[in-house]
């Protein structure tokens, strides 16, 4: 069983050049404002470190959190990187464009990133911004990286909608694994911070296991 024995806030940065130097494998969290990034990060790290703003899109800094995990008696340092939520409408188009340029450069050039966690609201799975982010990640994802798409707030779906999403997500992934496509680097999970033992949703333990697996490159034999 995986244990998280240490976690702490490191620092914030506005772009790649003033980010702290990497000293561990890194996991990046991306998602629209109010998708549940802070809730998920805090749950995974066992500590309320990530703060959610009352004004969606207000924060435009990249936040770094250091943690130490125990897995099979090994100590594994992991750094979580929390990116600002998409859809910050309170800034000008020029500011938004400049920030997006810095963000893309950070994701492209930060060699220590091993896993992208793209959080998508399970109730709104086909929004243009999420589809755009998914395309961008697929284009920049290196051979030693993976993308894990997390459908959050799945507990808010009725049973019919949950069954449909579960079927679409996992059947589609099975087809991808049988094909030779770039999407082979992308994997998906349904998650809820509320219904922790639902058979159609990943538990927190399972999610930690997936993070370790893809961060260490075990899925690709690296």
PyMOL commands that set and color helices and strands:
alter all, ss='L'
color gray80, all
select helices_A, chain A and resi 16-18+37-45+93-109+128-140+154-156+159-177+182-185+204-215+218-220
alter helices_A, ss='H'
color red, helices_A
select strands_A, chain A and resi 3-13+25-31+62-71+74-82+113-121+146-152+186-190
alter strands_A, ss='S'
color yellow, strands_A
deselect
rebuild
show_as cartoon
